[in-house]
Amino acid sequence: MTASPPLLTIEDLQVSVDGQPILRGVDLVVNRGEIHAMMGPNGSGKSTLAKVLMGHPSYEITRGTILFKGEDITEADPPSRARMGMFLAFQYPEEVPGVTVTNFLRTALSNRTGIDYTVLELRLRVMDAMNALGMDSTFADRYVNQGFSGGERKRNEVLQMAVLEPELAIMDETDSGLDIDALKVVAEGVNRLTDSERGFLVITHYQRLLDHITPHHVHVLVEGRIVESGGAWLARRLEDQGYESLRT
């Protein structure tokens, strides 16, 4: 029986913005069931990597390829990547005034699956997900991120993952601006969603999120290159020693 391809394969990815190189040859393989943490100092290219993986048009891929489930998506647009099963949790989620969380998720899930869910069907699905994540049911009727605290915005991202069930979830500094209680809620949500069919790429600057999410692999991105990879121990070492020793 032929083995299935990795969930995500990045080969020699080089990216520029306005002619300025940011990623300088990134190679990465994420298999199903794995949590990968991408760490690095400010300006190392972590958020650029997240946006490029989802097809942000402001970034120019000058070399390399991105494969998702074995299919070359280097030139694919963001909606196509989302329909295939990719999801990006933003560092700073935007407000969507006038659109409730339930209606937002109904539209997103219909686009993701091609199934036109009724409001009732989607509401039941959202309520099941919220119950599993320990979220207040009134959350579903609020407008997307309007008046939300930083922690509520990040909880909403985890709820979206639970409802949309992406195969690859990319989390761009989800721990940014969170207090310890909100951080634990987000981490618990990720741990609940982790299974043998799903992969996570968790992009973070600090060890503290990884105190609650144990990655299978940790990678250090410095000046647009992965300079070291290892297990969860690598994140703890970085907490003690910092990034200076890894700069080229």
VOPAGU-2260 file (C-alpha; in pm, 1 decimal, decimal comma):
REM VOPAGU-2260
SITE   aa  ch    i         X         Y         Z
SITE  MET   A    0       0,0       0,0       0,0
SITE  THR   A    1     134,6     340,0     -98,5
SITE  ALA   A    2     206,7     566,5     198,3
SITE  SER   A    3      20,8     895,4     204,1
SITE  PRO   A    4     232,3    1210,2     155,5
SITE  PRO   A    5     313,3    1444,4     443,4
SITE  LEU   A    6      45,1    1693,0     533,4
SITE  LEU   A    7     273,4    1989,3     460,7
SITE  THR   A    8     605,1    1998,1     277,8
SITE  ILE   A    9     803,1    2320,0     235,6
SITE  GLU   A   10    1106,2    2299,5       8,5
SITE  ASP   A   11    1370,9    2574,9     -18,0
SITE  LEU   A   12    1111,7    2848,1      36,6
SITE  GLN   A   13    1247,7    3193,7     -38,6
SITE  VAL   A   14    1023,6    3498,4      -2,2
SITE  SER   A   15    1065,0    3871,5     -56,1
SITE  VAL   A   16     858,4    4183,9       2,1
SITE  ASP   A   17     931,2    4485,4    -218,6
SITE  GLY   A   18    1253,8    4319,4    -323,5
SITE  GLN   A   19    1369,4    4266,0      34,7
SITE  PRO   A   20    1443,0    3898,6     115,7
SITE  ILE   A   21    1268,5    3773,1     431,5
SITE  LEU   A   22    1268,3    3394,8     407,5
SITE  ARG   A   23    1598,1    3263,1     276,1
SITE  GLY   A   24    1544,9    2892,9     215,5
SITE  VAL   A   25    1302,5    2725,0     456,5
SITE  ASP   A   26    1256,0    2346,9     453,3
SITE  LEU   A   27     990,8    2185,2     672,4
SITE  VAL   A   28     778,7    1868,7     681,1
SITE  VAL   A   29     465,9    1839,0     897,5
SITE  ASN   A   30     294,8    1500,1     919,8
SITE  ARG   A   31     -53,6    1424,8    1043,1
SITE  GLY   A   32     -77,7    1399,8    1419,6
SITE  GLU   A   33     220,0    1628,2    1476,4
SITE  ILE   A   34     249,4    1962,0    1655,4
SITE  HIS   A   35     538,7    2172,3    1528,4
SITE  ALA   A   36     646,8    2487,5    1710,0
SITE  MET   A   37     826,2    2759,6    1512,5
SITE  MET   A   38    1018,1    2993,2    1740,3
SITE  GLY   A   39    1248,8    3285,5    1678,1
SITE  PRO   A   40    1324,5    3647,5    1766,4
SITE  ASN   A   41    1127,7    3943,2    1635,2
SITE  GLY   A   42    1188,1    4001,2    1265,4
SITE  SER   A   43    1302,9    3646,4    1195,6
SITE  GLY   A   44    1023,8    3576,9     944,7
SITE  LYS   A   45     781,8    3372,3    1156,5
SITE  SER   A   46     464,7    3568,5    1069,9
SITE  THR   A   47     579,6    3596,8     709,0
SITE  LEU   A   48     593,4    3218,1     692,9
SITE  ALA   A   49     238,2    3190,4     829,4
SITE  LYS   A   50     100,7    3439,1     576,6
SITE  VAL   A   51     286,5    3287,4     283,4
SITE  LEU   A   52     152,4    2942,6     370,1
SITE  MET   A   53    -201,3    3083,7     339,8
SITE  GLY   A   54    -125,6    3262,1      11,6
SITE  HIS   A   55    -106,3    3627,8     117,1
SITE  PRO   A   56     -64,2    3825,5    -209,0
SITE  SER   A   57     177,6    4084,4     -66,7
SITE  TYR   A   58     456,5    3827,9     -39,7
SITE  GLU   A   59     655,2    3716,7    -344,0
SITE  ILE   A   60     781,5    3360,3    -353,2
SITE  THR   A   61    1109,0    3384,7    -542,6
SITE  ARG   A   62    1205,9    3020,6    -508,7
SITE  GLY   A   63    1082,1    2693,9    -365,0
SITE  THR   A   64     754,8    2506,5    -334,9
SITE  ILE   A   65     474,7    2445,6     -85,5
SITE  LEU   A   66     300,3    2108,2     -99,6
SITE  PHE   A   67     -20,6    2033,6      91,1
SITE  LYS   A   68    -118,9    1667,1     103,8
SITE  GLY   A   69     123,3    1615,3    -184,6
SITE  GLU   A   70     -33,7    1881,3    -407,4
SITE  ASP   A   71     164,7    2185,3    -515,4
SITE  ILE   A   72     -17,2    2490,6    -378,2
SITE  THR   A   73     264,2    2741,4    -427,1
SITE  GLU   A   74      45,2    2950,8    -660,0
SITE  ALA   A   75    -294,1    2871,2    -503,8
SITE  ASP   A   76    -508,2    3155,6    -367,9
SITE  PRO   A   77    -618,7    3173,3      -1,0
SITE  PRO   A   78    -978,5    3048,5     -57,7
SITE  SER   A   79    -846,9    2740,5    -238,2
SITE  ARG   A   80    -608,4    2662,8      47,1
SITE  ALA   A   81    -886,1    2706,8     302,9
SITE  ARG   A   82   -1117,8    2472,5     111,4
SITE  MET   A   83    -840,0    2212,8      99,8
SITE  GLY   A   84    -821,6    2217,5     479,2
SITE  MET   A   85    -574,1    2487,6     583,7
SITE  PHE   A   86    -652,8    2739,5     856,3
SITE  LEU   A   87    -469,2    3044,0     990,1
SITE  ALA   A   88    -531,5    3176,3    1340,4
SITE  PHE   A   89    -430,2    3541,3    1323,6
SITE  GLN   A   90    -206,7    3725,4    1564,5
SITE  TYR   A   91    -453,8    4016,7    1564,7
SITE  PRO   A   92    -801,7    3888,8    1463,2
SITE  GLU   A   93   -1019,4    4151,1    1294,4
SITE  GLU   A   94   -1367,8    4265,4    1399,1
SITE  VAL   A   95   -1663,4    4182,9    1172,6
SITE  PRO   A   96   -1940,9    4418,3    1291,8
SITE  GLY   A   97   -2299,1    4304,9    1236,1
SITE  VAL   A   98   -2210,8    3939,6    1173,9
SITE  THR   A   99   -2268,0    3694,5    1456,8
SITE  VAL   A  100   -2019,3    3421,4    1536,0
SITE  THR   A  101   -2275,9    3159,0    1431,0
SITE  ASN   A  102   -2350,6    3319,2    1093,8
SITE  PHE   A  103   -1982,0    3373,5    1028,1
SITE  LEU   A  104   -1908,5    3007,1    1095,5
SITE  ARG   A  105   -2205,3    2894,0     884,2
SITE  THR   A  106   -2068,6    3079,5     582,0
SITE  ALA   A  107   -1712,3    2963,6     644,5
SITE  LEU   A  108   -1809,6    2598,7     691,4
SITE  SER   A  109   -2032,3    2601,0     381,7
SITE  ASN   A  110   -1742,1    2737,2     177,2
SITE  ARG   A  111   -1506,0    2483,5     332,3
SITE  THR   A  112   -1725,3    2177,6     268,9
SITE  GLY   A  113   -1958,5    2281,9     -15,5
SITE  ILE   A  114   -2257,7    2190,5     203,3
SITE  ASP   A  115   -2528,8    2452,4     261,0
SITE  TYR   A  116   -2591,8    2412,4     634,4
SITE  THR   A  117   -2913,3    2543,4     784,1
SITE  VAL   A  118   -2888,9    2790,6    1069,0
SITE  LEU   A  119   -3016,2    2523,5    1309,1
SITE  GLU   A  120   -2766,1    2261,1    1190,9
SITE  LEU   A  121   -2478,2    2500,4    1227,6
SITE  ARG   A  122   -2598,9    2631,9    1562,8
SITE  LEU   A  123   -2610,4    2279,7    1705,4
SITE  ARG   A  124   -2260,3    2216,8    1575,8
SITE  VAL   A  125   -2133,0    2540,3    1727,3
SITE  MET   A  126   -2297,7    2465,8    2061,4
SITE  ASP   A  127   -2139,2    2119,0    2070,4
SITE  ALA   A  128   -1798,0    2270,3    2001,4
SITE  MET   A  129   -1845,5    2542,8    2262,6
SITE  ASN   A  130   -1951,6    2289,5    2521,3
SITE  ALA   A  131   -1644,4    2076,8    2448,3
SITE  LEU   A  132   -1422,2    2385,0    2480,4
SITE  GLY   A  133   -1594,2    2507,1    2797,3
SITE  MET   A  134   -1716,1    2832,0    2638,3
SITE  ASP   A  135   -2019,8    3039,2    2736,6
SITE  SER   A  136   -2308,8    2971,6    2495,2
SITE  THR   A  137   -2388,0    3345,2    2465,4
SITE  PHE   A  138   -2063,8    3379,8    2271,6
SITE  ALA   A  139   -2237,6    3242,5    1960,0
SITE  ASP   A  140   -2471,3    3542,5    1927,5
SITE  ARG   A  141   -2207,9    3812,8    1962,1
SITE  TYR   A  142   -2070,0    3994,5    1660,4
SITE  VAL   A  143   -1735,8    3853,0    1548,5
SITE  ASN   A  144   -1462,7    4000,6    1770,5
SITE  GLN   A  145   -1660,7    4322,4    1831,3
SITE  GLY   A  146   -1593,5    4428,3    2188,5
SITE  PHE   A  147   -1397,1    4108,7    2248,5
SITE  SER   A  148   -1100,6    4110,1    2481,8
SITE  GLY   A  149    -772,4    3975,8    2349,2
SITE  GLY   A  150    -840,4    3643,2    2515,3
SITE  GLU   A  151   -1193,3    3622,5    2371,8
SITE  ARG   A  152   -1060,7    3685,8    2022,0
SITE  LYS   A  153    -817,3    3399,6    2057,9
SITE  ARG   A  154   -1087,0    3171,8    2203,9
SITE  ASN   A  155   -1295,4    3255,8    1897,4
SITE  GLU   A  156   -1009,0    3137,5    1675,8
SITE  VAL   A  157   -1001,1    2805,6    1862,2
SITE  LEU   A  158   -1379,3    2776,4    1823,2
SITE  GLN   A  159   -1339,9    2831,5    1449,4
SITE  MET   A  160   -1086,6    2550,3    1435,6
SITE  ALA   A  161   -1321,3    2320,3    1627,1
SITE  VAL   A  162   -1612,1    2388,4    1390,5
SITE  LEU   A  163   -1424,0    2405,2    1059,0
SITE  GLU   A  164   -1202,1    2103,6    1141,1
SITE  PRO   A  165    -903,0    2201,0     925,4
SITE  GLU   A  166    -640,3    1938,3     856,1
SITE  LEU   A  167    -359,3    2189,2     907,5
SITE  ALA   A  168    -394,0    2470,2    1162,1
SITE  ILE   A  169    -132,9    2746,5    1153,5
SITE  MET   A  170    -132,6    2957,2    1468,0
SITE  ASP   A  171      49,3    3288,1    1429,9
SITE  GLU   A  172     161,8    3403,1    1776,7
SITE  THR   A  173    -172,1    3311,4    1929,3
SITE  ASP   A  174     -20,6    3371,5    2272,9
SITE  SER   A  175      43,7    3740,7    2195,3
SITE  GLY   A  176    -115,4    3966,1    2458,8
SITE  LEU   A  177    -284,0    3685,8    2655,6
SITE  ASP   A  178    -294,1    3661,0    3031,6
SITE  ILE   A  179    -221,9    3322,6    3186,3
SITE  ASP   A  180    -589,1    3219,2    3215,8
SITE  ALA   A  181    -663,6    3298,0    2850,7
SITE  LEU   A  182    -343,2    3123,8    2748,7
SITE  LYS   A  183    -452,2    2806,7    2926,7
SITE  VAL   A  184    -793,6    2815,6    2756,2
SITE  VAL   A  185    -635,3    2847,0    2412,4
SITE  ALA   A  186    -381,5    2573,9    2485,3
SITE  GLU   A  187    -649,1    2339,9    2617,5
SITE  GLY   A  188    -850,1    2397,8    2299,6
SITE  VAL   A  189    -553,0    2305,6    2084,1
SITE  ASN   A  190    -485,7    1994,2    2292,0
SITE  ARG   A  191    -848,7    1886,5    2255,5
SITE  LEU   A  192    -833,0    1928,3    1877,6
SITE  THR   A  193    -506,0    1738,8    1835,0
SITE  ASP   A  194    -557,8    1396,9    1677,6
SITE  SER   A  195    -394,2    1155,2    1433,3
SITE  GLU   A  196    -540,6    1326,2    1125,1
SITE  ARG   A  197    -461,6    1689,1    1202,9
SITE  GLY   A  198    -137,4    1884,5    1210,8
SITE  PHE   A  199     -45,7    2207,1    1388,7
SITE  LEU   A  200     218,9    2467,4    1316,6
SITE  VAL   A  201     237,0    2686,1    1626,8
SITE  ILE   A  202     435,4    3005,0    1573,1
SITE  THR   A  203     544,9    3167,8    1895,4
SITE  HIS   A  204     807,8    3394,3    2040,9
SITE  TYR   A  205     806,1    3258,5    2395,6
SITE  GLN   A  206     820,7    2927,8    2580,8
SITE  ARG   A  207     511,9    3002,3    2792,0
SITE  LEU   A  208     257,9    2867,5    2539,1
SITE  LEU   A  209     463,9    2550,6    2510,2
SITE  ASP   A  210     430,7    2499,7    2885,4
SITE  HIS   A  211      71,8    2398,3    2802,9
SITE  ILE   A  212     108,4    2256,4    2449,9
SITE  THR   A  213     382,5    1996,2    2413,0
SITE  PRO   A  214     520,8    2003,1    2057,6
SITE  HIS   A  215     663,1    1699,7    1884,8
SITE  HIS   A  216     913,6    1919,2    1703,0
SITE  VAL   A  217    1056,4    2266,3    1771,3
SITE  HIS   A  218    1226,6    2473,8    1501,7
SITE  VAL   A  219    1420,6    2795,9    1543,6
SITE  LEU   A  220    1389,3    3053,7    1267,2
SITE  VAL   A  221    1659,8    3321,7    1264,1
SITE  GLU   A  222    1710,7    3574,6     983,6
SITE  GLY   A  223    1482,4    3381,4     749,0
SITE  ARG   A  224    1637,9    3037,2     798,0
SITE  ILE   A  225    1568,7    2741,7    1025,7
SITE  VAL   A  226    1895,6    2721,2    1214,4
SITE  GLU   A  227    1809,4    2438,2    1455,7
SITE  SER   A  228    1539,7    2175,6    1511,0
SITE  GLY   A  229    1475,7    1944,8    1802,4
SITE  GLY   A  230    1221,1    1826,9    2055,4
SITE  ALA   A  231    1039,2    2014,8    2330,3
SITE  TRP   A  232    1371,1    2044,3    2513,4
SITE  LEU   A  233    1486,6    2299,3    2254,3
SITE  ALA   A  234    1215,6    2548,0    2355,7
SITE  ARG   A  235    1320,5    2518,3    2719,6
SITE  ARG   A  236    1683,6    2576,3    2626,2
SITE  LEU   A  237    1590,0    2889,7    2432,6
SITE  GLU   A  238    1404,8    3018,7    2736,5
SITE  ASP   A  239    1724,4    2988,6    2936,5
SITE  GLN   A  240    1981,0    3094,4    2677,8
SITE  GLY   A  241    1795,1    3317,3    2428,7
SITE  TYR   A  242    1853,0    3339,7    2053,8
SITE  GLU   A  243    2182,4    3525,3    2033,4
SITE  SER   A  244    2392,3    3209,2    2020,4
SITE  LEU   A  245    2199,1    3093,9    1711,9
SITE  ARG   A  246    2237,5    3406,6    1500,8
SITE  THR   A  247    2448,5    3366,8    1190,3
